[in-house]
């Protein structure tokens, strides 16, 4: 299944920034990643990559070794 690329409008909506350099800074600040950029410096980001970054940020993603361990504590 091919992942759909985010449009320039999507990137503005997500980041709140219009300039490519500011969008790249936003991704670095929010997720600690250096984004891939085209020759014109525009951001190349798929929706699935963005969703994975967002899930990791809020602690919903695992490291890829299978499901995360959930420990229940009943006091």
N, CA, C and O atoms as a Tripos MOL2 file, in Angstrom:
@<TRIPOS>MOLECULE
protein
  300   299    75     0     0
PROTEIN
NO_CHARGES

@<TRIPOS>ATOM
      1 N           0.8470   -1.1740    0.0000 N.3       1 UNK1
      2 CA          0.0000    0.0000    0.0000 C.3       1 UNK1
      3 C           0.8910    1.2350    0.0000 C.2       1 UNK1
      4 O           1.7590    1.3780    0.8620 O.2       1 UNK1
      5 N           0.6840    2.1100   -0.9440 N.am      2 UNK2
      6 CA          1.4650    3.3360   -1.0410 C.3       2 UNK2
      7 C           0.9390    4.3650   -0.0460 C.2       2 UNK2
      8 O          -0.2700    4.5090    0.1390 O.2       2 UNK2
      9 N           1.8540    5.0650    0.5810 N.am      3 UNK3
     10 CA          1.4680    6.1130    1.5280 C.3       3 UNK3
     11 C           1.2780    7.4170    0.7670 C.2       3 UNK3
     12 O           2.0650    7.7540   -0.1180 O.2       3 UNK3
     13 N           0.2420    8.1340    1.1150 N.am      4 UNK4
     14 CA         -0.0580    9.3950    0.4530 C.3       4 UNK4
     15 C           0.8160   10.5010    1.0240 C.2       4 UNK4
     16 O           0.9640   10.6240    2.2400 O.2       4 UNK4
     17 N           1.3960   11.3050    0.1360 N.am      5 UNK5
     18 CA          2.2120   12.4400    0.5640 C.3       5 UNK5
     19 C           1.3360   13.5640    1.0930 C.2       5 UNK5
     20 O           0.2270   13.7810    0.6040 O.2       5 UNK5
     21 N           1.8300   14.2640    2.0800 N.am      6 UNK6
     22 CA          1.1350   15.4480    2.5870 C.3       6 UNK6
     23 C           1.2710   16.5590    1.5460 C.2       6 UNK6
     24 O           2.3350   16.7320    0.9500 O.2       6 UNK6
     25 N           0.2080   17.2980    1.3350 N.am      7 UNK7
     26 CA          0.2310   18.4130    0.3850 C.3       7 UNK7
     27 C           0.8500   19.6320    1.0740 C.2       7 UNK7
     28 O           0.9690   19.6570    2.2990 O.2       7 UNK7
     29 N           1.2430   20.6420    0.2940 N.am      8 UNK8
     30 CA          1.7340   21.8750    0.9150 C.3       8 UNK8
     31 C           0.7160   22.4690    1.8880 C.2       8 UNK8
     32 O           1.0880   22.9910    2.9390 O.2       8 UNK8
     33 N          -0.5630   22.3880    1.5370 N.am      9 UNK9
     34 CA         -1.6100   22.8860    2.4330 C.3       9 UNK9
     35 C          -1.6960   22.0880    3.7280 C.2       9 UNK9
     36 O          -1.9150   22.6470    4.8030 O.2       9 UNK9
     37 N          -1.5180   20.7640    3.6100 N.am     10 UNK10
     38 CA         -1.5200   19.9130    4.8030 C.3      10 UNK10
     39 C          -0.3940   20.3180    5.7430 C.2      10 UNK10
     40 O          -0.5870   20.4060    6.9560 O.2      10 UNK10
     41 N           0.7800   20.5620    5.1780 N.am     11 UNK11
     42 CA          1.9400   20.9320    5.9980 C.3      11 UNK11
     43 C           1.7340   22.2720    6.6870 C.2      11 UNK11
     44 O           2.1400   22.4510    7.8350 O.2      11 UNK11
     45 N           1.1060   23.2130    5.9930 N.am     12 UNK12
     46 CA          0.8070   24.5100    6.6140 C.3      12 UNK12
     47 C          -0.1920   24.3120    7.7490 C.2      12 UNK12
     48 O          -0.0400   24.8910    8.8250 O.2      12 UNK12
     49 N          -1.2100   23.4960    7.5090 N.am     13 UNK13
     50 CA         -2.2300   23.2570    8.5340 C.3      13 UNK13
     51 C          -1.6400   22.5670    9.7660 C.2      13 UNK13
     52 O          -1.9650   22.9350   10.8940 O.2      13 UNK13
     53 N          -0.7820   21.5770    9.5590 N.am     14 UNK14
     54 CA         -0.1820   20.8370   10.6680 C.3      14 UNK14
     55 C           0.8000   21.7000   11.4490 C.2      14 UNK14
     56 O           0.7480   21.7490   12.6780 O.2      14 UNK14
     57 N           1.6930   22.3810   10.7370 N.am     15 UNK15
     58 CA          2.7760   23.1180   11.4040 C.3      15 UNK15
     59 C           2.3940   24.5410   11.7830 C.2      15 UNK15
     60 O           2.9520   25.1090   12.7220 O.2      15 UNK15
     61 N           1.4440   25.1170   11.0550 N.am     16 UNK16
     62 CA          1.1140   26.5230   11.2580 C.3      16 UNK16
     63 C           2.1350   27.4560   10.6170 C.2      16 UNK16
     64 O           2.1210   28.6650   10.8500 O.2      16 UNK16
     65 N           3.0210   26.8790    9.8060 N.am     17 UNK17
     66 CA          4.1000   27.6460    9.1610 C.3      17 UNK17
     67 C           3.9740   27.5610    7.6500 C.2      17 UNK17
     68 O           3.6050   26.5160    7.1140 O.2      17 UNK17
     69 N           4.2780   28.6520    6.9600 N.am     18 UNK18
     70 CA          4.2300   28.6700    5.4950 C.3      18 UNK18
     71 C           5.6060   28.4560    4.8710 C.2      18 UNK18
     72 O           5.7120   27.8460    3.8070 O.2      18 UNK18
     73 N           6.6380   28.9410    5.5070 N.am     19 UNK19
     74 CA          7.9940   28.8130    4.9500 C.3      19 UNK19
     75 C           8.5340   27.4070    5.1990 C.2      19 UNK19
     76 O           8.3810   26.8480    6.2850 O.2      19 UNK19
     77 N           9.1710   26.8480    4.1670 N.am     20 UNK20
     78 CA          9.6980   25.4900    4.2630 C.3      20 UNK20
     79 C          10.6940   25.3540    5.4070 C.2      20 UNK20
     80 O          10.6830   24.3540    6.1240 O.2      20 UNK20
     81 N          11.5540   26.3500    5.5800 N.am     21 UNK21
     82 CA         12.5570   26.2730    6.6460 C.3      21 UNK21
     83 C          11.8980   26.2480    8.0190 C.2      21 UNK21
     84 O          12.3660   25.5530    8.9220 O.2      21 UNK21
     85 N          10.8250   26.9960    8.1780 N.am     22 UNK22
     86 CA         10.0990   27.0170    9.4560 C.3      22 UNK22
     87 C           9.3670   25.6990    9.6850 C.2      22 UNK22
     88 O           9.2770   25.2270   10.8180 O.2      22 UNK22
     89 N           8.8440   25.1060    8.6140 N.am     23 UNK23
     90 CA          8.2060   23.8040    8.7390 C.3      23 UNK23
     91 C           9.2240   22.7490    9.1810 C.2      23 UNK23
     92 O           8.9420   21.9260   10.0520 O.2      23 UNK23
     93 N          10.4110   22.7870    8.5670 N.am     24 UNK24
     94 CA         11.4630   21.8400    8.9450 C.3      24 UNK24
     95 C          11.8680   22.0390   10.4080 C.2      24 UNK24
     96 O          12.0840   21.0640   11.1290 O.2      24 UNK24
     97 N          11.9710   23.2910   10.8470 N.am     25 UNK25
     98 CA         12.2780   23.5760   12.2510 C.3      25 UNK25
     99 C          11.1900   23.0330   13.1660 C.2      25 UNK25
    100 O          11.4910   22.4950   14.2320 O.2      25 UNK25
    101 N           9.9350   23.1650   12.7660 N.am     26 UNK26
    102 CA          8.8220   22.6800   13.5640 C.3      26 UNK26
    103 C           8.9190   21.1710   13.7750 C.2      26 UNK26
    104 O           8.7380   20.6850   14.8920 O.2      26 UNK26
    105 N           9.2050   20.4310   12.7020 N.am     27 UNK27
    106 CA          9.3510   18.9780   12.8300 C.3      27 UNK27
    107 C          10.5230   18.6210   13.7330 C.2      27 UNK27
    108 O          10.4420   17.6650   14.5040 O.2      27 UNK27
    109 N          11.6090   19.3780   13.6440 N.am     28 UNK28
    110 CA         12.7620   19.1340   14.5040 C.3      28 UNK28
    111 C          12.3960   19.4050   15.9690 C.2      28 UNK28
    112 O          12.7450   18.6180   16.8490 O.2      28 UNK28
    113 N          11.7000   20.5020   16.2310 N.am     29 UNK29
    114 CA         11.3040   20.8590   17.5950 C.3      29 UNK29
    115 C          10.2840   19.8810   18.1650 C.2      29 UNK29
    116 O          10.4010   19.4770   19.3220 O.2      29 UNK29
    117 N           9.2940   19.4970   17.3790 N.am     30 UNK30
    118 CA          8.2120   18.6580   17.8680 C.3      30 UNK30
    119 C           8.5830   17.1870   17.9900 C.2      30 UNK30
    120 O           8.1950   16.5230   18.9510 O.2      30 UNK30
    121 N           9.3390   16.6730   17.0110 N.am     31 UNK31
    122 CA          9.5970   15.2430   16.9490 C.3      31 UNK31
    123 C          11.0740   14.8680   16.9890 C.2      31 UNK31
    124 O          11.4110   13.6870   17.0710 O.2      31 UNK31
    125 N          11.9510   15.8560   16.9310 N.am     32 UNK32
    126 CA         13.3850   15.5630   16.9700 C.3      32 UNK32
    127 C          13.9130   14.9050   15.7120 C.2      32 UNK32
    128 O          14.8980   14.1690   15.7640 O.2      32 UNK32
    129 N          13.2710   15.1600   14.5800 N.am     33 UNK33
    130 CA         13.6940   14.5510   13.3190 C.3      33 UNK33
    131 C          14.0670   15.6260   12.3030 C.2      33 UNK33
    132 O          13.5190   16.7280   12.2990 O.2      33 UNK33
    133 N          15.0070   15.2690   11.4510 N.am     34 UNK34
    134 CA         15.3520   16.1120   10.3120 C.3      34 UNK34
    135 C          14.5700   15.5780    9.1260 C.2      34 UNK34
    136 O          14.7600   14.4320    8.7180 O.2      34 UNK34
    137 N          13.6990   16.3930    8.5780 N.am     35 UNK35
    138 CA         12.8240   15.9370    7.4910 C.3      35 UNK35
    139 C          13.5530   15.9220    6.1610 C.2      35 UNK35
    140 O          14.5380   16.6320    5.9600 O.2      35 UNK35
    141 N          13.0480   15.1020    5.2630 N.am     36 UNK36
    142 CA         13.5560   15.0580    3.8930 C.3      36 UNK36
    143 C          12.9820   16.2490    3.1480 C.2      36 UNK36
    144 O          11.7980   16.5630    3.2720 O.2      36 UNK36
    145 N          13.8450   16.9200    2.3620 N.am     37 UNK37
    146 CA         13.4090   18.0780    1.5990 C.3      37 UNK37
    147 C          13.8190   17.9340    0.1450 C.2      37 UNK37
    148 O          14.8570   17.3550   -0.1760 O.2      37 UNK37
    149 N          12.9720   18.4780   -0.7320 N.am     38 UNK38
    150 CA         13.2610   18.4920   -2.1670 C.3      38 UNK38
    151 C          14.2990   19.5790   -2.4740 C.2      38 UNK38
    152 O          14.7200   20.3210   -1.5860 O.2      38 UNK38
    153 N          14.6960   19.6570   -3.7330 N.am     39 UNK39
    154 CA         15.6630   20.6770   -4.1480 C.3      39 UNK39
    155 C          15.1760   22.0930   -3.8610 C.2      39 UNK39
    156 O          15.9810   22.9810   -3.5790 O.2      39 UNK39
    157 N          13.8530   22.3110   -3.9320 N.am     40 UNK40
    158 CA         13.3200   23.6440   -3.6470 C.3      40 UNK40
    159 C          13.0950   23.8590   -2.1470 C.2      40 UNK40
    160 O          12.5320   24.8740   -1.7360 O.2      40 UNK40
    161 N          13.5430   22.8940   -1.3330 N.am     41 UNK41
    162 CA         13.4850   22.9050    0.1440 C.3      41 UNK41
    163 C          12.1060   22.5590    0.6990 C.2      41 UNK41
    164 O          11.9150   22.6040    1.9150 O.2      41 UNK41
    165 N          11.1270   22.2140   -0.1610 N.am     42 UNK42
    166 CA          9.8110   21.8180    0.3340 C.3      42 UNK42
    167 C           9.9220   20.4680    1.0340 C.2      42 UNK42
    168 O          10.7950   19.6610    0.7160 O.2      42 UNK42
    169 N           9.0270   20.2340    1.9890 N.am     43 UNK43
    170 CA          9.0590   19.0470    2.8260 C.3      43 UNK43
    171 C           8.4380   17.8570    2.1020 C.2      43 UNK43
    172 O           7.4120   17.9930    1.4350 O.2      43 UNK43
    173 N           9.0620   16.6970    2.2390 N.am     44 UNK44
    174 CA          8.5130   15.4460    1.7280 C.3      44 UNK44
    175 C           8.1250   14.6260    2.9600 C.2      44 UNK44
    176 O           8.9870   14.1640    3.7070 O.2      44 UNK44
    177 N           6.8190   14.4540    3.1590 N.am     45 UNK45
    178 CA          6.3340   13.7340    4.3440 C.3      45 UNK45
    179 C           5.0780   12.9640    3.9580 C.2      45 UNK45
    180 O           4.1640   13.5230    3.3520 O.2      45 UNK45
    181 N           5.0330   11.6810    4.3080 N.am     46 UNK46
    182 CA          3.8150   10.9130    4.0880 C.3      46 UNK46
    183 C           2.9340   11.0220    5.3270 C.2      46 UNK46
    184 O           3.4060   11.3070    6.4270 O.2      46 UNK46
    185 N           1.6620   10.7910    5.1210 N.am     47 UNK47
    186 CA          0.7330   10.8010    6.2470 C.3      47 UNK47
    187 C           1.0770    9.7000    7.2340 C.2      47 UNK47
    188 O           0.9710    9.9050    8.4430 O.2      47 UNK47
    189 N           1.4820    8.5430    6.7480 N.am     48 UNK48
    190 CA          1.7970    7.4360    7.6610 C.3      48 UNK48
    191 C           3.0200    7.7610    8.5140 C.2      48 UNK48
    192 O           3.0730    7.3820    9.6840 O.2      48 UNK48
    193 N           3.9990    8.4550    7.9460 N.am     49 UNK49
    194 CA          5.1660    8.8640    8.7280 C.3      49 UNK49
    195 C           4.7680    9.8690    9.7930 C.2      49 UNK49
    196 O           5.1900    9.7540   10.9440 O.2      49 UNK49
    197 N           3.9630   10.8510    9.4240 N.am     50 UNK50
    198 CA          3.5090   11.8430   10.3950 C.3      50 UNK50
    199 C           2.7120   11.1780   11.5160 C.2      50 UNK50
    200 O           2.9060   11.4970   12.6890 O.2      50 UNK50
    201 N           1.8210   10.2610   11.1600 N.am     51 UNK51
    202 CA          1.0170    9.5760   12.1690 C.3      51 UNK51
    203 C           1.8890    8.7430   13.1100 C.2      51 UNK51
    204 O           1.6220    8.6810   14.3100 O.2      51 UNK51
    205 N           2.9330    8.1000   12.5690 N.am     52 UNK52
    206 CA          3.8520    7.3200   13.4070 C.3      52 UNK52
    207 C           4.6250    8.2320   14.3550 C.2      52 UNK52
    208 O           4.8150    7.8900   15.5220 O.2      52 UNK52
    209 N           5.0710    9.3820   13.8680 N.am     53 UNK53
    210 CA          5.7790   10.3370   14.7240 C.3      53 UNK53
    211 C           4.8710   10.8460   15.8370 C.2      53 UNK53
    212 O           5.2910   10.9470   16.9900 O.2      53 UNK53
    213 N           3.6380   11.1610   15.4920 N.am     54 UNK54
    214 CA          2.6920   11.6560   16.4910 C.3      54 UNK54
    215 C           2.3800   10.5770   17.5310 C.2      54 UNK54
    216 O           2.2830   10.8740   18.7220 O.2      54 UNK54
    217 N           2.2230    9.3320   17.0860 N.am     55 UNK55
    218 CA          1.9460    8.2320   18.0160 C.3      55 UNK55
    219 C           3.1270    8.0060   18.9510 C.2      55 UNK55
    220 O           2.9450    7.7770   20.1470 O.2      55 UNK55
    221 N           4.3270    8.0710   18.4090 N.am     56 UNK56
    222 CA          5.5270    7.9000   19.2430 C.3      56 UNK56
    223 C           5.6220    9.0010   20.2770 C.2      56 UNK56
    224 O           5.9940    8.7520   21.4240 O.2      56 UNK56
    225 N           5.2890   10.2140   19.8810 N.am     57 UNK57
    226 CA          5.3940   11.3590   20.7910 C.3      57 UNK57
    227 C           4.4740   11.2060   22.0070 C.2      57 UNK57
    228 O           4.8420   11.5970   23.1140 O.2      57 UNK57
    229 N           3.2950   10.6470   21.8060 N.am     58 UNK58
    230 CA          2.3530   10.4990   22.9170 C.3      58 UNK58
    231 C           2.4570    9.1270   23.5840 C.2      58 UNK58
    232 O           1.6560    8.7970   24.4580 O.2      58 UNK58
    233 N           3.4480    8.3280   23.1700 N.am     59 UNK59
    234 CA          3.6950    7.0550   23.8280 C.3      59 UNK59
    235 C           2.8550    5.8980   23.3590 C.2      59 UNK59
    236 O           2.7480    4.8970   24.0670 O.2      59 UNK59
    237 N           2.2510    5.9960   22.1820 N.am     60 UNK60
    238 CA          1.4160    4.9110   21.6740 C.3      60 UNK60
    239 C           2.1550    3.9440   20.7660 C.2      60 UNK60
    240 O           1.6330    2.8720   20.4580 O.2      60 UNK60
    241 N           3.3490    4.2940   20.3350 N.am     61 UNK61
    242 CA          4.0970    3.4510   19.4200 C.3      61 UNK61
    243 C           5.0790    2.5690   20.1820 C.2      61 UNK61
    244 O           5.5510    2.9330   21.2590 O.2      61 UNK61
    245 N           5.3790    1.4080   19.6120 N.am     62 UNK62
    246 CA          6.3880    0.5290   20.1800 C.3      62 UNK62
    247 C           7.6440    0.6380   19.3420 C.2      62 UNK62
    248 O           7.6640    1.3440   18.3340 O.2      62 UNK62
    249 N           8.6850   -0.0520   19.7500 N.am     63 UNK63
    250 CA          9.9500    0.0080   19.0170 C.3      63 UNK63
    251 C           9.9990   -0.9670   17.8520 C.2      63 UNK63
    252 O          11.0590   -1.1380   17.2490 O.2      63 UNK63
    253 N           8.8880   -1.6130   17.5150 N.am     64 UNK64
    254 CA          8.8360   -2.5150   16.3760 C.3      64 UNK64
    255 C           9.1120   -3.9710   16.7340 C.2      64 UNK64
    256 O           9.0860   -4.8290   15.8510 O.2      64 UNK64
    257 N           9.3750   -4.2730   17.9950 N.am     65 UNK65
    258 CA          9.6480   -5.6400   18.4280 C.3      65 UNK65
    259 C           8.3800   -6.3910   18.7910 C.2      65 UNK65
    260 O           8.4500   -7.4490   19.4160 O.2      65 UNK65
    261 N           7.2480   -5.8760   18.4190 N.am     66 UNK66
    262 CA          5.9870   -6.5140   18.7650 C.3      66 UNK66
    263 C           5.1950   -5.5920   19.6660 C.2      66 UNK66
    264 O           5.5710   -4.4400   19.8780 O.2      66 UNK66
    265 N           4.1010   -6.1020   20.1910 N.am     67 UNK67
    266 CA          3.2630   -5.2570   21.0310 C.3      67 UNK67
    267 C           3.9900   -4.8720   22.3140 C.2      67 UNK67
    268 O           4.7770   -5.6420   22.8630 O.2      67 UNK67
    269 N           3.7060   -3.6700   22.7670 N.am     68 UNK68
    270 CA          4.2900   -3.2090   24.0130 C.3      68 UNK68
    271 C           3.6990   -3.9580   25.2030 C.2      68 UNK68
    272 O           2.5880   -4.4830   25.1250 O.2      68 UNK68
    273 N           4.4300   -4.0050   26.2790 N.am     69 UNK69
    274 CA          3.9680   -4.6820   27.4840 C.3      69 UNK69
    275 C           3.1590   -3.7050   28.3150 C.2      69 UNK69
    276 O           3.6100   -2.6010   28.6190 O.2      69 UNK69
    277 N           1.9740   -4.1240   28.6710 N.am     70 UNK70
    278 CA          1.1220   -3.3210   29.5180 C.3      70 UNK70
    279 C           1.0830   -3.9720   30.8870 C.2      70 UNK70
    280 O           0.7420   -5.1480   31.0140 O.2      70 UNK70
    281 N           1.4260   -3.2230   31.8890 N.am     71 UNK71
    282 CA          1.4380   -3.7620   33.2400 C.3      71 UNK71
    283 C           0.2870   -3.1270   34.0110 C.2      71 UNK71
    284 O           0.2070   -1.9040   34.1320 O.2      71 UNK71
    285 N          -0.6020   -3.9690   34.5300 N.am     72 UNK72
    286 CA         -1.7290   -3.4850   35.2970 C.3      72 UNK72
    287 C          -1.3920   -3.5320   36.7810 C.2      72 UNK72
    288 O          -0.7870   -4.4890   37.2640 O.2      72 UNK72
    289 N          -1.7830   -2.5030   37.4840 N.am     73 UNK73
    290 CA         -1.5220   -2.4380   38.9090 C.3      73 UNK73
    291 C          -2.8470   -2.2030   39.6270 C.2      73 UNK73
    292 O          -3.5040   -1.1840   39.4130 O.2      73 UNK73
    293 N          -3.2260   -3.1370   40.4650 N.am     74 UNK74
    294 CA         -4.4740   -3.0150   41.2180 C.3      74 UNK74
    295 C          -4.1240   -2.7840   42.6790 C.2      74 UNK74
    296 O          -3.5890   -3.6710   43.3440 O.2      74 UNK74
    297 N          -4.4200   -1.6140   43.1650 N.am     75 UNK75
    298 CA         -4.1560   -1.2990   44.5690 C.3      75 UNK75
    299 C          -5.4320   -1.2150   45.3410 C.2      75 UNK75
    300 O          -5.4090   -0.9570   46.5450 O.2      75 UNK75
@<TRIPOS>BOND
     1     1     2 1
     2     2     3 1
     3     3     4 2
     4     3     5 am
     5     5     6 1
     6     6     7 1
     7     7     8 2
     8     7     9 am
     9     9    10 1
    10    10    11 1
    11    11    12 2
    12    11    13 am
    13    13    14 1
    14    14    15 1
    15    15    16 2
    16    15    17 am
    17    17    18 1
    18    18    19 1
    19    19    20 2
    20    19    21 am
    21    21    22 1
    22    22    23 1
    23    23    24 2
    24    23    25 am
    25    25    26 1
    26    26    27 1
    27    27    28 2
    28    27    29 am
    29    29    30 1
    30    30    31 1
    31    31    32 2
    32    31    33 am
    33    33    34 1
    34    34    35 1
    35    35    36 2
    36    35    37 am
    37    37    38 1
    38    38    39 1
    39    39    40 2
    40    39    41 am
    41    41    42 1
    42    42    43 1
    43    43    44 2
    44    43    45 am
    45    45    46 1
    46    46    47 1
    47    47    48 2
    48    47    49 am
    49    49    50 1
    50    50    51 1
    51    51    52 2
    52    51    53 am
    53    53    54 1
    54    54    55 1
    55    55    56 2
    56    55    57 am
    57    57    58 1
    58    58    59 1
    59    59    60 2
    60    59    61 am
    61    61    62 1
    62    62    63 1
    63    63    64 2
    64    63    65 am
    65    65    66 1
    66    66    67 1
    67    67    68 2
    68    67    69 am
    69    69    70 1
    70    70    71 1
    71    71    72 2
    72    71    73 am
    73    73    74 1
    74    74    75 1
    75    75    76 2
    76    75    77 am
    77    77    78 1
    78    78    79 1
    79    79    80 2
    80    79    81 am
    81    81    82 1
    82    82    83 1
    83    83    84 2
    84    83    85 am
    85    85    86 1
    86    86    87 1
    87    87    88 2
    88    87    89 am
    89    89    90 1
    90    90    91 1
    91    91    92 2
    92    91    93 am
    93    93    94 1
    94    94    95 1
    95    95    96 2
    96    95    97 am
    97    97    98 1
    98    98    99 1
    99    99   100 2
   100    99   101 am
   101   101   102 1
   102   102   103 1
   103   103   104 2
   104   103   105 am
   105   105   106 1
   106   106   107 1
   107   107   108 2
   108   107   109 am
   109   109   110 1
   110   110   111 1
   111   111   112 2
   112   111   113 am
   113   113   114 1
   114   114   115 1
   115   115   116 2
   116   115   117 am
   117   117   118 1
   118   118   119 1
   119   119   120 2
   120   119   121 am
   121   121   122 1
   122   122   123 1
   123   123   124 2
   124   123   125 am
   125   125   126 1
   126   126   127 1
   127   127   128 2
   128   127   129 am
   129   129   130 1
   130   130   131 1
   131   131   132 2
   132   131   133 am
   133   133   134 1
   134   134   135 1
   135   135   136 2
   136   135   137 am
   137   137   138 1
   138   138   139 1
   139   139   140 2
   140   139   141 am
   141   141   142 1
   142   142   143 1
   143   143   144 2
   144   143   145 am
   145   145   146 1
   146   146   147 1
   147   147   148 2
   148   147   149 am
   149   149   150 1
   150   150   151 1
   151   151   152 2
   152   151   153 am
   153   153   154 1
   154   154   155 1
   155   155   156 2
   156   155   157 am
   157   157   158 1
   158   158   159 1
   159   159   160 2
   160   159   161 am
   161   161   162 1
   162   162   163 1
   163   163   164 2
   164   163   165 am
   165   165   166 1
   166   166   167 1
   167   167   168 2
   168   167   169 am
   169   169   170 1
   170   170   171 1
   171   171   172 2
   172   171   173 am
   173   173   174 1
   174   174   175 1
   175   175   176 2
   176   175   177 am
   177   177   178 1
   178   178   179 1
   179   179   180 2
   180   179   181 am
   181   181   182 1
   182   182   183 1
   183   183   184 2
   184   183   185 am
   185   185   186 1
   186   186   187 1
   187   187   188 2
   188   187   189 am
   189   189   190 1
   190   190   191 1
   191   191   192 2
   192   191   193 am
   193   193   194 1
   194   194   195 1
   195   195   196 2
   196   195   197 am
   197   197   198 1
   198   198   199 1
   199   199   200 2
   200   199   201 am
   201   201   202 1
   202   202   203 1
   203   203   204 2
   204   203   205 am
   205   205   206 1
   206   206   207 1
   207   207   208 2
   208   207   209 am
   209   209   210 1
   210   210   211 1
   211   211   212 2
   212   211   213 am
   213   213   214 1
   214   214   215 1
   215   215   216 2
   216   215   217 am
   217   217   218 1
   218   218   219 1
   219   219   220 2
   220   219   221 am
   221   221   222 1
   222   222   223 1
   223   223   224 2
   224   223   225 am
   225   225   226 1
   226   226   227 1
   227   227   228 2
   228   227   229 am
   229   229   230 1
   230   230   231 1
   231   231   232 2
   232   231   233 am
   233   233   234 1
   234   234   235 1
   235   235   236 2
   236   235   237 am
   237   237   238 1
   238   238   239 1
   239   239   240 2
   240   239   241 am
   241   241   242 1
   242   242   243 1
   243   243   244 2
   244   243   245 am
   245   245   246 1
   246   246   247 1
   247   247   248 2
   248   247   249 am
   249   249   250 1
   250   250   251 1
   251   251   252 2
   252   251   253 am
   253   253   254 1
   254   254   255 1
   255   255   256 2
   256   255   257 am
   257   257   258 1
   258   258   259 1
   259   259   260 2
   260   259   261 am
   261   261   262 1
   262   262   263 1
   263   263   264 2
   264   263   265 am
   265   265   266 1
   266   266   267 1
   267   267   268 2
   268   267   269 am
   269   269   270 1
   270   270   271 1
   271   271   272 2
   272   271   273 am
   273   273   274 1
   274   274   275 1
   275   275   276 2
   276   275   277 am
   277   277   278 1
   278   278   279 1
   279   279   280 2
   280   279   281 am
   281   281   282 1
   282   282   283 1
   283   283   284 2
   284   283   285 am
   285   285   286 1
   286   286   287 1
   287   287   288 2
   288   287   289 am
   289   289   290 1
   290   290   291 1
   291   291   292 2
   292   291   293 am
   293   293   294 1
   294   294   295 1
   295   295   296 2
   296   295   297 am
   297   297   298 1
   298   298   299 1
   299   299   300 2
@<TRIPOS>SUBSTRUCTURE
     1 UNK1         2 RESIDUE 1 A UNK
     2 UNK2         6 RESIDUE 1 A UNK
     3 UNK3        10 RESIDUE 1 A UNK
     4 UNK4        14 RESIDUE 1 A UNK
     5 UNK5        18 RESIDUE 1 A UNK
     6 UNK6        22 RESIDUE 1 A UNK
     7 UNK7        26 RESIDUE 1 A UNK
     8 UNK8        30 RESIDUE 1 A UNK
     9 UNK9        34 RESIDUE 1 A UNK
    10 UNK10       38 RESIDUE 1 A UNK
    11 UNK11       42 RESIDUE 1 A UNK
    12 UNK12       46 RESIDUE 1 A UNK
    13 UNK13       50 RESIDUE 1 A UNK
    14 UNK14       54 RESIDUE 1 A UNK
    15 UNK15       58 RESIDUE 1 A UNK
    16 UNK16       62 RESIDUE 1 A UNK
    17 UNK17       66 RESIDUE 1 A UNK
    18 UNK18       70 RESIDUE 1 A UNK
    19 UNK19       74 RESIDUE 1 A UNK
    20 UNK20       78 RESIDUE 1 A UNK
    21 UNK21       82 RESIDUE 1 A UNK
    22 UNK22       86 RESIDUE 1 A UNK
    23 UNK23       90 RESIDUE 1 A UNK
    24 UNK24       94 RESIDUE 1 A UNK
    25 UNK25       98 RESIDUE 1 A UNK
    26 UNK26      102 RESIDUE 1 A UNK
    27 UNK27      106 RESIDUE 1 A UNK
    28 UNK28      110 RESIDUE 1 A UNK
    29 UNK29      114 RESIDUE 1 A UNK
    30 UNK30      118 RESIDUE 1 A UNK
    31 UNK31      122 RESIDUE 1 A UNK
    32 UNK32      126 RESIDUE 1 A UNK
    33 UNK33      130 RESIDUE 1 A UNK
    34 UNK34      134 RESIDUE 1 A UNK
    35 UNK35      138 RESIDUE 1 A UNK
    36 UNK36      142 RESIDUE 1 A UNK
    37 UNK37      146 RESIDUE 1 A UNK
    38 UNK38      150 RESIDUE 1 A UNK
    39 UNK39      154 RESIDUE 1 A UNK
    40 UNK40      158 RESIDUE 1 A UNK
    41 UNK41      162 RESIDUE 1 A UNK
    42 UNK42      166 RESIDUE 1 A UNK
    43 UNK43      170 RESIDUE 1 A UNK
    44 UNK44      174 RESIDUE 1 A UNK
    45 UNK45      178 RESIDUE 1 A UNK
    46 UNK46      182 RESIDUE 1 A UNK
    47 UNK47      186 RESIDUE 1 A UNK
    48 UNK48      190 RESIDUE 1 A UNK
    49 UNK49      194 RESIDUE 1 A UNK
    50 UNK50      198 RESIDUE 1 A UNK
    51 UNK51      202 RESIDUE 1 A UNK
    52 UNK52      206 RESIDUE 1 A UNK
    53 UNK53      210 RESIDUE 1 A UNK
    54 UNK54      214 RESIDUE 1 A UNK
    55 UNK55      218 RESIDUE 1 A UNK
    56 UNK56      222 RESIDUE 1 A UNK
    57 UNK57      226 RESIDUE 1 A UNK
    58 UNK58      230 RESIDUE 1 A UNK
    59 UNK59      234 RESIDUE 1 A UNK
    60 UNK60      238 RESIDUE 1 A UNK
    61 UNK61      242 RESIDUE 1 A UNK
    62 UNK62      246 RESIDUE 1 A UNK
    63 UNK63      250 RESIDUE 1 A UNK
    64 UNK64      254 RESIDUE 1 A UNK
    65 UNK65      258 RESIDUE 1 A UNK
    66 UNK66      262 RESIDUE 1 A UNK
    67 UNK67      266 RESIDUE 1 A UNK
    68 UNK68      270 RESIDUE 1 A UNK
    69 UNK69      274 RESIDUE 1 A UNK
    70 UNK70      278 RESIDUE 1 A UNK
    71 UNK71      282 RESIDUE 1 A UNK
    72 UNK72      286 RESIDUE 1 A UNK
    73 UNK73      290 RESIDUE 1 A UNK
    74 UNK74      294 RESIDUE 1 A UNK
    75 UNK75      298 RESIDUE 1 A UNK
